[in-house]
Amino acid sequence: MSKIKIVTDSSITIEPELVESLGITVVPLSVMIDGVIYNDNDLKEEGKFLNLMRQSKELPKTSQPPVGVFAEVYESLIKEGADKIVSIHITSSLSGTVEAARQGATIAGADVTVIDSTFTDQSMKHQVVQAAILAEQGASLDDILAKIEEVRQKSELFIGVSTLENLVKGGRIGRVSGMISSLLNIRVVMELKDSTLNPVAKGRGQKTFVKWLDSFIDHAKGYQVAEIGISYSGTPDWANTMKNKLEVLVAGEHISVLETGSIIQTHTGEGAFAVMVRYE
């Protein structure tokens, strides 16, 4: 029986205990704040990155892991007994991490299947966790890859931002179809679909988010929901309010509320949230 290990990157939002119990390897991206480079894995403490971003003179800059780091990770896993590696990463529309992983695999000469999740955050977590569970059970590579694709096809990711300022400064506004940089202070909900951010609701005030959430719940009631992830930047108040409302779709234990990481917060700014759903 081949031993398959699962690798991902630190744009994932996931409980540390899951990473440890399932033996997932998380390769860190890096963040530069006012000239100081931080390892993203060192910024996971609640509120740590947000405080640094608030105090920074300029918008932090994120960087994909170096090719050499991926090569070292893959070589290490092979030495530890892995026969094959499945490496699942942030959508290539937002980062060059997937390409760096592919180049690292070539250098390492390892049997690595690199996958563009087409998502990030907890939607990527859903793929990674399902893959890791199957790997622990001794499933074949084909079965693991099929499960990842099934989860990807049955996932939705929505992100709400209170300002477009960070997306504009970070150069990501061009990826947001139909938005213009003059509309900085409106609230926008976007869906990440086919590696593109598409606006689905916009307006002024919190009522924009409330109205969208109600319409989303009506939409999701037509499907069987397996799990929901809610991520936030800033305080968890609105995230917890959403969790209470979303419990009509799935039992509470299948909804995780987590602070998103520095990679996502850099581009969304404070007060942002994401709702990510995996359907059965």
VOBA-1610 file (N, C-alpha, C; in pm, whole numbers, padded with zeros to 5 digits, always signed):
BEGIN
Met+00085-00120+00000Met+00000+00000+00000Met+00088+00125+00000Ser+00063+00216-00092Ser+00144+00336-00100Ser+00104+00434+00010Lys+00201+00512+00053Lys+00178+00613+00156Lys+00170+00748+00088Ile+00054+00812+00100Ile+00030+00940+00034Ile+00020+01050+00139Lys+00095+01157+00118Lys+00091+01271+00211Lys+00027+01391+00142Ile-00041+01471+00223Ile-00113+01588+00173Ile-00040+01715+00215Val-00018+01802+00116Val+00049+01931+00137Val-00044+02042+00093Thr-00041+02155+00162Thr-00117+02272+00121Thr-00035+02396+00155Asp-00096+02514+00142Asp-00024+02637+00174Asp-00099+02715+00279Ser-00034+02817+00334Ser-00086+02887+00451Ser-00200+02984+00422Ser-00244+02993+00296Ser-00367+03070+00271Ser-00489+02993+00319Ile-00471+02867+00354Ile-00579+02786+00409Ile-00618+02838+00547Thr-00745+02833+00578Thr-00793+02863+00713Thr-00843+02732+00771Ile-00775+02685+00875Ile-00801+02550+00926Ile-00764+02543+01073Glu-00834+02458+01148Glu-00803+02438+01289Glu-00667+02368+01302Pro-00579+02419+01389Pro-00446+02357+01406Pro-00454+02209+01443Glu-00555+02174+01520Glu-00566+02034+01561Glu-00594+01941+01443Leu-00662+01992+01340Leu-00685+01911+01220Leu-00554+01890+01143Val-00476+01995+01135Val-00346+01985+01067Val-00261+01877+01133Glu-00260+01879+01266Glu-00177+01783+01339Glu-00232+01641+01331Ser-00362+01626+01355Ser-00419+01491+01361Ser-00420+01421+01226Leu-00430+01498+01118Leu-00435+01439+00985Leu-00300+01441+00914Gly-00197+01492+00982Gly-00064+01491+00924Gly-00050+01576+00799Ile-00118+01689+00797Ile-00114+01779+00681Ile+00010+01869+00692Thr+00079+01889+00583Thr+00194+01979+00578Thr+00150+02113+00518Val+00175+02222+00591Val+00135+02355+00545Val+00260+02436+00511Val+00277+02468+00384Val+00392+02546+00339Val+00356+02695+00350Pro+00438+02772+00422Pro+00400+02912+00447Pro+00429+03006+00331Leu+00333+03094+00304Leu+00361+03211+00223Leu+00429+03312+00315Ser+00472+03424+00261Ser+00534+03526+00346Ser+00463+03659+00326Val+00475+03746+00428Val+00414+03877+00425Val+00518+03980+00465Met+00530+04086+00385Met+00623+04194+00419Met+00544+04313+00471Ile+00578+04355+00594Ile+00510+04468+00657Ile+00615+04574+00689Asp+00603+04686+00623Asp+00699+04797+00642Asp+00844+04749+00635Gly+00872+04667+00534Gly+01009+04622+00510Gly+01052+04499+00587Val+00968+04452+00681Val+01001+04333+00759Val+00924+04213+00702Ile+00995+04103+00673Ile+00932+03985+00616Ile+00895+03886+00727Tyr+00769+03845+00727Tyr+00717+03751+00827Tyr+00679+03620+00759Asn+00708+03510+00826Asn+00657+03379+00785Asn+00510+03373+00823Asp+00424+03344+00726Asp+00280+03346+00752Asp+00239+03249+00862Asn+00310+03140+00876Asn+00277+03043+00982Asn+00302+03101+01121Asp+00380+03209+01130Asp+00407+03272+01259Asp+00306+03383+01291Leu+00207+03400+01205Leu+00109+03508+01224Leu-00031+03454+01251Lys-00039+03328+01295Lys-00170+03264+01312Lys-00239+03296+01445Glu-00168+03356+01539Glu-00230+03393+01665Glu-00343+03493+01641Glu-00456+03472+01705Glu-00575+03557+01684Glu-00540+03706+01696Gly-00568+03781+01591Gly-00552+03926+01593Gly-00410+03976+01570Lys-00311+03887+01566Lys-00172+03931+01556Lys-00145+04007+01427Phe-00183+03947+01314Phe-00156+04014+01187Phe-00239+04142+01173Leu-00364+04137+01215Leu-00450+04255+01200Leu-00391+04375+01273Asn-00337+04353+01392Asn-00274+04461+01467Asn-00153+04516+01392Leu-00074+04428+01332Leu+00041+04472+01255Leu-00002+04552+01132Met-00109+04506+01067Met-00158+04576+00948Met-00213+04714+00983Arg-00281+04724+01098Arg-00335+04853+01141Arg-00224+04955+01163Gln-00111+04908+01214Gln+00000+04997+01247Gln+00093+05024+01130Ser+00080+04949+01022Ser+00173+04962+00910Ser+00148+05090+00831Lys+00255+05144+00778Lys+00245+05268+00700Lys+00193+05240+00559Glu+00222+05121+00509Glu+00178+05082+00375Glu+00107+04948+00382Leu+00030+04918+00279Leu-00037+04788+00272Leu+00067+04677+00268Pro+00054+04575+00354Pro+00149+04463+00350Pro+00151+04398+00211Lys+00261+04333+00180Lys+00275+04265+00053Lys+00295+04116+00077Thr+00220+04034+00005Thr+00228+03890+00023Thr+00313+03828-00088Ser+00380+03719-00054Ser+00465+03649-00151Ser+00442+03499-00142Gln+00442+03433-00256Gln+00429+03287-00260Gln+00556+03223-00204Pro+00547+03098-00161Pro+00667+03029-00111Pro+00769+03014-00222Pro+00898+03027-00191Pro+01002+03005-00292Pro+00997+02861-00345Val+01036+02846-00470Val+01039+02713-00532Val+01124+02617-00448Gly+01237+02667-00396Gly+01326+02582-00318Gly+01263+02529-00191Val+01173+02606-00131Val+01105+02560-00010Val+01014+02442-00043Phe+00942+02452-00154Phe+00858+02339-00194Phe+00944+02215-00220Ala+01056+02233-00288Ala+01144+02119-00317Ala+01191+02053-00187Glu+01229+02135-00090Glu+01276+02082+00039Glu+01164+02007+00112Val+01043+02062+00109Val+00930+01997+00175Val+00902+01861+00112Tyr+00898+01856-00021Tyr+00870+01730-00089Tyr+00980+01628-00064Glu+01105+01672-00070Glu+01218+01580-00045Glu+01212+01523+00096Ser+01175+01609+00192Ser+01166+01565+00331Ser+01057+01461+00349Leu+00942+01483+00286Leu+00831+01388+00300Leu+00866+01253+00238Ile+00935+01256+00126Ile+00977+01130+00062Ile+01075+01055+00154Lys+01168+01128+00214Lys+01265+01066+00306Lys+01195+01006+00427Glu+01083+01068+00466Glu+01008+01018+00582Glu+00918+00899+00546Gly+00918+00861+00419Gly+00844+00740+00382Gly+00728+00758+00289Ala+00698+00880+00247Ala+00587+00901+00154Ala+00624+00849+00016Asp+00530+00781-00049Asp+00551+00735-00186Asp+00501+00838-00287Lys+00392+00902-00250Lys+00330+01001-00336Lys+00286+01120-00251Ile+00274+01236-00317Ile+00232+01358-00249Ile+00123+01425-00331Val+00020+01471-00263Val-00084+01552-00327Val-00075+01691-00265Ser-00050+01790-00349Ser-00024+01926-00303Ser-00135+02019-00355Ile-00217+02070-00262Ile-00339+02145-00298Ile-00321+02292-00260His-00345+02383-00357His-00306+02522-00332His-00410+02627-00375Ile-00383+02749-00326Ile-00467+02866-00353Ile-00483+02887-00504Thr-00601+02932-00543Thr-00630+02954-00684Thr-00519+03034-00753Ser-00483+02990-00871Ser-00375+03055-00946Ser-00412+03196-00991Ser-00540+03232-00982Ser-00582+03368-01019Ser-00542+03470-00914Leu-00511+03423-00792Leu-00474+03513-00684Leu-00329+03502-00640Ser-00261+03394-00682Ser-00124+03371-00636Ser-00050+03280-00732Gly+00082+03293-00734Gly+00165+03205-00816Gly+00209+03080-00742Thr+00143+03050-00630Thr+00185+02937-00546Thr+00178+02804-00619Val+00076+02782-00699Val+00062+02656-00772Val+00182+02632-00863Glu+00223+02734-00936Glu+00336+02719-01027Glu+00465+02695-00949Ala+00481+02763-00835Ala+00600+02741-00752Ala+00604+02597-00703Ala+00486+02543-00667Ala+00479+02404-00622Ala+00518+02308-00733Arg+00472+02336-00854Arg+00506+02249-00967Arg+00656+02250-00995Gln+00716+02367-00990Gln+00859+02378-01013Gln+00937+02308-00901Gly+00888+02322-00777Gly+00952+02255-00665Gly+00947+02105-00678Ala+00836+02053-00730Ala+00824+01908-00749Ala+00922+01859-00854Thr+00941+01938-00959Thr+01036+01900-01063Thr+01179+01894-01007Ile+01214+01994-00928Ile+01348+01997-00868Ile+01368+01878-00775Ala+01265+01848-00697Ala+01276+01739-00599Ala+01277+01602-00665Gly+01223+01595-00787Gly+01213+01466-00855Gly+01117+01373-00785Ala+01020+01432-00715Ala+00925+01352-00636Ala+00796+01328-00714Asp+00723+01227-00673Asp+00594+01195-00734Asp+00488+01284-00668Val+00472+01404-00722Val+00381+01503-00663Val+00271+01538-00763Thr+00148+01531-00719Thr+00035+01580-00798Thr-00004+01715-00741Val+00021+01821-00818Val-00010+01957-00774Val-00147+01997-00825Ile-00231+02047-00734Ile-00369+02079-00769Ile-00400+02225-00741Asp-00456+02291-00839Asp-00511+02426-00820Asp-00651+02408-00764Ser-00670+02445-00637Ser-00800+02423-00573Ser-00909+02510-00635Thr-00870+02615-00705Thr-00956+02722-00758Thr-01023+02801-00647Phe-00984+02774-00523Phe-01039+02842-00406Phe-00924+02883-00314Thr-00957+02915-00191Thr-00862+02941-00084Thr-00937+02930+00047Asp-00873+02967+00157Asp-00938+02974+00288Asp-01005+02841+00324Gln-01128+02843+00376Gln-01190+02719+00421Gln-01246+02634+00306Ser-01268+02692+00190Ser-01307+02608+00076Ser-01190+02520+00035Met-01069+02572+00048Met-00952+02488+00023Met-00937+02386+00135Lys-00967+02427+00256Lys-00964+02334+00371Lys-01055+02214+00346His-01171+02236+00290His-01264+02124+00267His-01201+02020+00174Gln-01130+02065+00071Gln-01061+01972-00018Gln-00946+01901+00053Val-00868+01979+00126Val-00750+01925+00192Val-00788+01821+00298Val-00888+01851+00379Val-00928+01760+00486Val-00984+01630+00430Gln-01070+01639+00330Gln-01125+01517+00271Gln-01014+01431+00209Ala-00917+01497+00146Ala-00805+01423+00088Ala-00721+01357+00198Ala-00698+01430+00307Ala-00615+01377+00416Ala-00682+01260+00486Ile-00814+01268+00501Ile-00887+01157+00563Ile-00872+01030+00479Leu-00890+01044+00347Leu-00877+00928+00259Leu-00734+00875+00259Ala-00637+00966+00261Ala-00497+00923+00263Ala-00467+00842+00388Glu-00521+00885+00501Glu-00500+00811+00626Glu-00565+00674+00622Gln-00673+00663+00546Gln-00744+00536+00535Gln-00680+00442+00434Gly-00575+00491+00366Gly-00505+00408+00268Gly-00566+00407+00130Ala-00646+00508+00099Ala-00709+00515-00032Ala-00605+00534-00142Ser-00641+00499-00263Ser-00552+00513-00378Ser-00543+00659-00421Leu-00440+00690-00498Leu-00425+00826-00549Leu-00545+00865-00634Asp-00591+00774-00718Asp-00706+00805-00805Asp-00829+00837-00722Asp-00853+00763-00615Asp-00970+00788-00530Asp-00958+00924-00460Ile-00838+00957-00415Ile-00817+01086-00348Ile-00839+01201-00445Leu-00784+01189-00565Leu-00800+01295-00665Leu-00946+01310-00706Ala-01016+01199-00715Ala-01159+01205-00751Ala-01239+01276-00642Lys-01204+01249-00516Lys-01274+01314-00405Lys-01247+01463-00403Ile-01123+01503-00428Ile-01089+01645-00431Ile-01172+01716-00538Glu-01181+01655-00655Glu-01258+01716-00763Glu-01406+01722-00730Glu-01457+01617-00665Glu-01598+01617-00624Glu-01626+01731-00526Val-01538+01748-00426Val-01555+01855-00329Val-01547+01991-00398Arg-01452+02006-00489Arg-01438+02133-00561Arg-01564+02169-00638Gln-01619+02069-00705Gln-01739+02092-00786Gln-01861+02126-00700Lys-01860+02078-00575Lys-01976+02097-00487Lys-01951+02204-00381Ser-01863+02300-00412Ser-01830+02406-00318Ser-01870+02542-00371Glu-01901+02632-00277Glu-01926+02772-00310Glu-01852+02858-00209Leu-01793+02968-00258Leu-01722+03061-00170Leu-01771+03202-00199Phe-01820+03267-00094Phe-01864+03406-00104Phe-01784+03490-00006Ile-01742+03609-00051Ile-01664+03697+00034Ile-01728+03835+00037Gly-01740+03890+00157Gly-01796+04023+00173Gly-01690+04119+00224Val-01679+04235+00162Val-01582+04334+00206Val-01652+04467+00234Ser-01601+04538+00334Ser-01659+04666+00373Ser-01595+04782+00298Thr-01484+04756+00232Thr-01417+04856+00150Thr-01337+04785+00042Leu-01326+04846-00074Leu-01245+04790-00181Leu-01102+04842-00179Glu-01069+04922-00078Glu-00940+04990-00074Glu-00823+04893-00083Asn-00827+04786-00003Asn-00714+04692-00003Asn-00704+04617-00136Leu-00819+04583-00195Leu-00817+04515-00324Leu-00757+04605-00431Val-00787+04734-00423Val-00732+04829-00519Val-00582+04842-00500Lys-00540+04868-00374Lys-00397+04887-00346Lys-00316+04761-00376Gly-00375+04645-00353Gly-00304+04520-00375Gly-00305+04473-00519Gly-00368+04551-00607Gly-00371+04516-00748Gly-00466+04405-00783Arg-00559+04372-00691Arg-00653+04263-00718Arg-00786+04313-00774Ile-00805+04444-00781Ile-00935+04496-00825Ile-00963+04457-00969Gly-00855+04440-01049Gly-00875+04399-01187Gly-00936+04261-01198Arg-00925+04182-01089Arg-00983+04047-01091Arg-01131+04052-01052Val-01180+04167-01011Val-01318+04177-00965Val-01402+04233-01080Ser-01470+04146-01148Ser-01545+04184-01267Ser-01652+04289-01236Gly-01653+04397-01314Gly-01760+04495-01304Gly-01745+04599-01197Met-01634+04598-01119Met-01616+04696-01013Met-01517+04802-01058Ile-01534+04925-01007Ile-01440+05031-01038Ile-01385+05089-00909Ser-01263+05141-00916Ser-01191+05179-00795Ser-01251+05301-00725Ser-01339+05374-00792Ser-01398+05492-00727Ser-01503+05455-00624Leu-01547+05330-00627Leu-01651+05287-00533Leu-01587+05220-00412Leu-01502+05293-00342Leu-01424+05233-00234Leu-01505+05204-00109Asn-01605+05283-00081Asn-01672+05274+00049Asn-01804+05199+00047Ile-01831+05126-00058Ile-01953+05047-00060Ile-01921+04906-00008Arg-02025+04840+00039Arg-02010+04702+00082Arg-02042+04612-00037Val-01957+04513-00057Val-01970+04426-00174Val-01960+04280-00130Val-02047+04196-00185Val-02035+04052-00169Val-01999+03995-00306Met-01894+03913-00309Met-01848+03853-00434Met-01843+03703-00421Glu-01861+03634-00532Glu-01844+03490-00536Glu-01716+03457-00611Leu-01634+03371-00551Leu-01515+03323-00620Leu-01556+03198-00697Lys-01568+03214-00827Lys-01615+03103-00912Lys-01531+03098-01038Asp-01485+02979-01073Asp-01399+02963-01190Asp-01279+03057-01182Ser-01224+03069-01061Ser-01105+03149-01034Ser-01125+03299-01056Thr-01249+03344-01059Thr-01278+03486-01079Thr-01371+03536-00969Leu-01343+03657-00919Leu-01432+03720-00822Leu-01543+03796-00896Asn-01666+03753-00873Asn-01780+03814-00940Asn-01874+03876-00837Pro-01903+04007-00846Pro-01995+04070-00750Pro-02136+04012-00762Val-02195+03981-00646Val-02331+03931-00644Val-02425+04022-00566Ala-02368+04115-00488Ala-02449+04213-00414Ala-02361+04331-00378Lys-02419+04450-00382Lys-02343+04569-00340Lys-02439+04676-00293Gly-02393+04757-00201Gly-02476+04862-00145Gly-02405+04929-00030Arg-02477+05015+00039Arg-02418+05086+00153Arg-02481+05037+00282Gly-02398+05018+00383Gly-02448+04979+00513Gly-02455+04829+00533Gln-02467+04788+00659Gln-02469+04647+00696Gln-02587+04572+00636Lys-02693+04644+00604Lys-02812+04580+00547Lys-02779+04507+00416Thr-02672+04552+00347Thr-02629+04484+00225Thr-02592+04339+00255Phe-02516+04319+00363Phe-02474+04184+00400Phe-02592+04103+00453Val-02679+04166+00530Val-02795+04096+00587Val-02887+04046+00475Lys-02912+04132+00380Lys-03001+04096+00268Lys-02939+03984+00185Trp-02808+03993+00161Trp-02744+03887+00085Trp-02752+03754+00159Leu-02726+03755+00290Leu-02728+03631+00368Leu-02865+03565+00361Asp-02970+03643+00374Asp-03105+03588+00367Asp-03131+03523+00231Ser-03086+03589+00126Ser-03108+03534-00009Ser-03024+03409-00030Phe-02903+03406+00028Phe-02819+03288+00015Phe-02882+03169+00086Ile-02936+03191+00205Ile-03000+03082+00280Ile-03116+03025+00200Asp-03195+03112+00139Asp-03306+03064+00055Asp-03254+02977-00059His-03143+03019-00119His-03083+02943-00229His-03033+02806-00179Ala-02961+02805-00067Ala-02898+02682-00017Ala-02998+02581+00037Lys-03116+02627+00073Lys-03219+02534+00125Lys-03258+02430+00021Gly-03228+02458-00104Gly-03263+02362-00209Gly-03162+02250-00224Tyr-03058+02250-00141Tyr-02951+02150-00151Tyr-02923+02090-00014Gln-02853+01977-00015Gln-02810+01914+00111Gln-02671+01963+00144Val-02658+02034+00255Val-02531+02094+00293Val-02451+01997+00381Ala-02323+01978+00349Ala-02237+01891+00429Ala-02168+01969+00540Glu-02115+02087+00507Glu-02047+02169+00607Glu-02035+02312+00557Ile-02020+02402+00653Ile-02007+02544+00623Ile-01887+02599+00701Gly-01809+02681+00633Gly-01701+02753+00699Gly-01728+02902+00694Ile-01707+02969+00806Ile-01720+03115+00810Ile-01587+03171+00857Ser-01529+03259+00779Ser-01403+03323+00817Ser-01424+03473+00826Tyr-01343+03538+00909Tyr-01362+03681+00930Tyr-01229+03751+00951Ser-01230+03881+00928Ser-01116+03968+00957Ser-01166+04079+01048Gly-01110+04086+01169Gly-01160+04183+01267Gly-01227+04110+01381Thr-01342+04159+01424Thr-01414+04094+01533Thr-01506+03985+01478Pro-01536+03882+01559Pro-01619+03771+01511Pro-01769+03793+01526Asp-01811+03913+01564Asp-01953+03935+01594Asp-02044+03899+01476Trp-02018+03956+01360Trp-02103+03929+01244Trp-02091+03783+01201Ala-01971+03727+01213Ala-01952+03585+01179Ala-02038+03496+01267Asn-02045+03527+01396Asn-02128+03446+01486Asn-02276+03466+01459Thr-02314+03587+01421Thr-02453+03612+01382Thr-02489+03528+01260Met-02399+03524+01164Met-02422+03443+01044Met-02433+03295+01080Lys-02346+03250+01171Lys-02352+03109+01211Lys-02489+03075+01266Asn-02544+03161+01351Asn-02675+03134+01409Asn-02782+03124+01301Lys-02772+03209+01200Lys-02872+03205+01092Lys-02853+03083+01001Leu-02726+03047+00978Leu-02696+02938+00886Leu-02724+02801+00945Glu-02751+02795+01076Glu-02781+02666+01139Glu-02912+02606+01088Val-02992+02681+01015Val-03112+02623+00954Val-03074+02527+00841Leu-02950+02538+00792Leu-02905+02456+00680Leu-02832+02330+00724Val-02767+02336+00842Val-02684+02225+00888Val-02665+02238+01039Ala-02645+02125+01105Ala-02625+02129+01250Ala-02504+02214+01286Gly-02509+02280+01400Gly-02407+02374+01442Gly-02266+02320+01443Glu-02251+02191+01475Glu-02116+02135+01482Glu-02050+02125+01344His-02128+02143+01239His-02074+02140+01103His-02048+02280+01049Ile-02046+02379+01136Ile-02014+02516+01098Ile-01893+02561+01179Ser-01785+02595+01110Ser-01666+02642+01180Ser-01650+02792+01158Val-01621+02865+01266Val-01599+03009+01261Val-01454+03035+01298Leu-01376+03088+01204Leu-01233+03106+01224Leu-01187+03241+01170Glu-01085+03297+01233Glu-01023+03417+01177Glu-00942+03377+01055Thr-00960+03448+00945Thr-00882+03419+00825Thr-00739+03465+00846Gly-00649+03416+00762Gly-00508+03444+00780Gly-00462+03574+00715Ser-00332+03600+00728Ser-00275+03726+00681Ser-00284+03741+00531Ile-00276+03632+00457Ile-00279+03641+00311Ile-00413+03697+00264Ile-00521+03647+00321Ile-00653+03694+00281Ile-00682+03833+00340Gln-00646+03854+00466Gln-00673+03983+00530Gln-00603+04098+00458Thr-00484+04072+00405Thr-00412+04176+00333Thr-00496+04231+00218His-00565+04143+00149His-00638+04185+00029His-00783+04226+00057Thr-00839+04178+00167Thr-00979+04210+00194Thr-00994+04327+00290Gly-00895+04349+00376Gly-00905+04454+00477Gly-00989+04410+00596Glu-00992+04496+00696Glu-01067+04467+00818Glu-01217+04473+00792Gly-01291+04390+00865Gly-01436+04389+00851Gly-01487+04298+00742Ala-01397+04224+00679Ala-01437+04131+00573Ala-01481+03997+00632Phe-01553+03921+00552Phe-01594+03786+00594Phe-01604+03699+00470Ala-01607+03568+00494Ala-01632+03473+00386Ala-01723+03363+00435Val-01812+03319+00350Val-01899+03205+00377Val-01869+03100+00271Met-01829+02983+00317Met-01788+02876+00226Met-01869+02750+00255Val-01929+02695+00153Val-02021+02583+00170Val-01975+02463+00088Arg-01980+02347+00150Arg-01960+02223+00078Arg-02090+02145+00079Tyr-02140+02113-00038Tyr-02265+02040-00050Tyr-02238+01890-00060Glu-02337+01812-00019Glu-02326+01666-00029Glu-02329+01624-00177
//
